[in-house]
Amino acid sequence: MKEVQLLGATGSIGTQTVDIIEEFPHDFRLTAVSARDSVSKIVEIGKRHDLDTIVMAAKHRSTIEKALPETTFISLEEGGLETVARDGRDAVLVNALVGSAGLTPTLAAVESGKDVLLANKESLVVGGELIKKAMKKTEARIIPIDSEHSALAEILAGNRIEDVEKLVITASGGSLRHLGKDELAAVTPKDALKHPNWQMGAKITIDSATMMNKVFEVIEAHHLFDIPYERIEAILHKESVVHALVHFKDGNVHAHMGAADMHIPILTALQGEERKPYRSLFDLARMGTLHFDPIDHERYPLFDLGLAVAKRGGLHTVTLNAANEAAVGLFLAEKISFNEIETLIKKALDHFQNDNHLTLKKILAHDQKVRKFIEDIVKQKVKTK
Ligand SMILES: NC(=O)c1ccc[n+]([C@@H]2O[C@H](COP(=O)([O-])OP(=O)(O)OC[C@H]3O[C@@H](n4cnc5c(N)ncnc54)[C@H](OP(=O)(O)O)[C@@H]3O)[C@@H](O)[C@H]2O)c1
């Protein structure tokens, strides 16, 4: 029986992870969950599972303790995510948090030698170097849940990384792909949240529409598979059937395909060596034509901008991520337009200097500073209107 600790249990990936755990009750036991504010969802999960620990915002303590008196409550404010990540030596940690909030627990888990099943790509974007260093010391592994990286891991299993010419990940183009650049100014969060292929959380759906998600995935692939940026490519593929390809040096190209269903990469990460039966609805013959195109660099300017930052590395990737998180939050709150996401990220990158000596403390402090910088610009703009 594998013990599973699940951070971000109430989100899109978290909920689908609970589905998989419930589908295989003899193989997995859920021991800890976290959320920020989704009290009723956590109580529902807590009633169905014999949980040891729940982590949530401190203001929910009394409600949770009343509903689930057998379970230990630790607040986010008292470091609950990190406590869970360091606890339970034999468990695996599924990190399904959104944003840079995922870094501290990812790092804590690998530092204590625990394998992390990682959906939270932002951990690697902002702290990739620190996480890699910790992994070397403890031999903890990061097993990807992101569909493209799960696909790459499937292809690469049993192959030598030295034999790889390049990695290719696919991008759907996001919810606004049918619109030209000049039509983007007027889009609302409601328009942008309708993804054609995937049901995902709000932030990643917007990141897919701007193509920032693909930048983050290139950074994730770079860290996970130790491949230089020059040998990682992204291409447009609107059907989201092929998730990734690996070009080997001898001319062989292996593609991975599957249904656009995150339950599959979640199960792949959880199951380990032995494959478990799962209802896949994949039927290639019914899919008809598949399309592949190069990224349209003019339509998705954040892709080149983000990749240039990634290649420089250092604190600028933290600036990129924090500015993006803050700007996407403001767009979702209808405080800025869709196009202002790009403008604000550029302003932050121009304002803050790079620094290649990163520590966790520096990353977390800088993350806050950049968010405040973006929020202040928008507050100022509202005042002067
Ligand atoms: N969704 C997908 O299909 C998909 C696919 C590939 C990769 N990913 C990656 O997986 C991660 C999770 O994405 P998602 O779409 O599942 O996100 P989501 O639906 O927004 O869920 C986020 C989860 O994190 C919790 N949370 C949010 N902010 C927090 C904070 N500051 N501190 C502690 N907990 C916090 C939320 O709790 P509350 O419910 O209480 O707010 C929720 O449980 C992201 O990194 C995303 O890029 C997602």
The ligand as an SDF file (V2000), in Angstrom:
LIG
                    3D

 48 52  0  0  0  0  0  0  0  0999 V2000
   -5.1090   21.3320  -14.2880 N   0  0  0  0  0  0  0  0  0  0  0  0
   -4.4260   20.6360  -15.1680 C   0  0  0  0  0  0  0  0  0  0  0  0
   -4.9910   19.9220  -16.0090 O   0  0  0  0  0  0  0  0  0  0  0  0
   -2.9270   20.6860  -15.1420 C   0  0  0  0  0  0  0  0  0  0  0  0
   -2.1940   19.9980  -16.1280 C   0  0  0  0  0  0  0  0  0  0  0  0
   -0.8090   19.9920  -16.0530 C   0  0  0  0  0  0  0  0  0  0  0  0
   -0.1590   20.6910  -15.0400 C   0  0  0  0  0  0  0  0  0  0  0  0
   -0.8850   21.3820  -14.1280 N   0  0  0  0  0  0  0  0  0  0  0  0
   -0.1810   22.1150  -13.0530 C   0  0  0  0  0  0  0  0  0  0  0  0
   -0.6430   21.6030  -11.8110 O   0  0  0  0  0  0  0  0  0  0  0  0
   -0.6720   22.6330  -10.8110 C   0  0  0  0  0  0  0  0  0  0  0  0
   -2.0740   22.7140  -10.2320 C   0  0  0  0  0  0  0  0  0  0  0  0
   -2.9540   23.1600  -11.2560 O   0  0  0  0  0  0  0  0  0  0  0  0
   -4.5400   23.0870  -11.1060 P   0  0  0  0  0  0  0  0  0  0  0  0
   -5.0850   23.4420  -12.4240 O   0  0  0  0  0  0  0  0  0  0  0  0
   -4.9310   21.8050  -10.4620 O   0  0  0  0  0  0  0  0  0  0  0  0
   -4.7750   24.2990  -10.0710 O   0  0  0  0  0  0  0  0  0  0  0  0
   -6.1100   24.6910   -9.2920 P   0  0  0  0  0  0  0  0  0  0  0  0
   -7.2770   23.9580   -9.8420 O   0  0  0  0  0  0  0  0  0  0  0  0
   -6.1620   26.1570   -9.2470 O   0  0  0  0  0  0  0  0  0  0  0  0
   -5.8420   24.1150   -7.8030 O   0  0  0  0  0  0  0  0  0  0  0  0
   -4.8610   24.6720   -6.9820 C   0  0  0  0  0  0  0  0  0  0  0  0
   -4.8360   24.0030   -5.6140 C   0  0  0  0  0  0  0  0  0  0  0  0
   -3.8760   24.6620   -4.7900 O   0  0  0  0  0  0  0  0  0  0  0  0
   -4.5190   25.2820   -3.6450 C   0  0  0  0  0  0  0  0  0  0  0  0
   -3.8830   26.5920   -3.4830 N   0  0  0  0  0  0  0  0  0  0  0  0
   -3.9730   27.6570   -4.3180 C   0  0  0  0  0  0  0  0  0  0  0  0
   -3.1900   28.6560   -3.8800 N   0  0  0  0  0  0  0  0  0  0  0  0
   -2.6040   28.2260   -2.7300 C   0  0  0  0  0  0  0  0  0  0  0  0
   -1.6960   28.8100   -1.8110 C   0  0  0  0  0  0  0  0  0  0  0  0
   -1.2110   30.0540   -1.9840 N   0  0  0  0  0  0  0  0  0  0  0  0
   -1.2960   28.0770   -0.7530 N   0  0  0  0  0  0  0  0  0  0  0  0
   -1.7540   26.8290   -0.5780 C   0  0  0  0  0  0  0  0  0  0  0  0
   -2.6230   26.2240   -1.4030 N   0  0  0  0  0  0  0  0  0  0  0  0
   -3.0410   26.9090   -2.4810 C   0  0  0  0  0  0  0  0  0  0  0  0
   -5.9830   25.3650   -3.9960 C   0  0  0  0  0  0  0  0  0  0  0  0
   -6.7860   25.3820   -2.8190 O   0  0  0  0  0  0  0  0  0  0  0  0
   -8.2720   26.0410   -2.8110 P   0  0  0  0  0  0  0  0  0  0  0  0
   -9.1540   25.0930   -3.5880 O   0  0  0  0  0  0  0  0  0  0  0  0
   -8.6480   26.0770   -1.3910 O   0  0  0  0  0  0  0  0  0  0  0  0
   -8.1380   27.3680   -3.4670 O   0  0  0  0  0  0  0  0  0  0  0  0
   -6.1530   24.0810   -4.8290 C   0  0  0  0  0  0  0  0  0  0  0  0
   -6.2480   22.9700   -3.9790 O   0  0  0  0  0  0  0  0  0  0  0  0
   -0.2140   23.9060  -11.5260 C   0  0  0  0  0  0  0  0  0  0  0  0
    1.1550   24.0980  -11.3380 O   0  0  0  0  0  0  0  0  0  0  0  0
   -0.4820   23.6050  -13.0120 C   0  0  0  0  0  0  0  0  0  0  0  0
    0.3730   24.3250  -13.8680 O   0  0  0  0  0  0  0  0  0  0  0  0
   -2.2410   21.3890  -14.1540 C   0  0  0  0  0  0  0  0  0  0  0  0
  1  2  1  0
  2  3  2  0
  2  4  1  0
  4  5  1  0
  4 48  2  0
  5  6  2  0
  6  7  1  0
  7  8  2  0
  8  9  1  0
  8 48  1  0
  9 10  1  0
  9 46  1  0
 10 11  1  0
 11 12  1  0
 11 44  1  0
 12 13  1  0
 13 14  1  0
 14 15  2  0
 14 16  1  0
 14 17  1  0
 17 18  1  0
 18 19  2  0
 18 20  1  0
 18 21  1  0
 21 22  1  0
 22 23  1  0
 23 24  1  0
 23 42  1  0
 24 25  1  0
 25 26  1  0
 25 36  1  0
 26 27  1  0
 26 35  1  0
 27 28  2  0
 28 29  1  0
 29 30  1  0
 29 35  2  0
 30 31  1  0
 30 32  2  0
 32 33  1  0
 33 34  2  0
 34 35  1  0
 36 37  1  0
 36 42  1  0
 37 38  1  0
 38 39  2  0
 38 40  1  0
 38 41  1  0
 42 43  1  0
 44 45  1  0
 44 46  1  0
 46 47  1  0
M  CHG  2   8   1  16  -1
M  END
$$$$
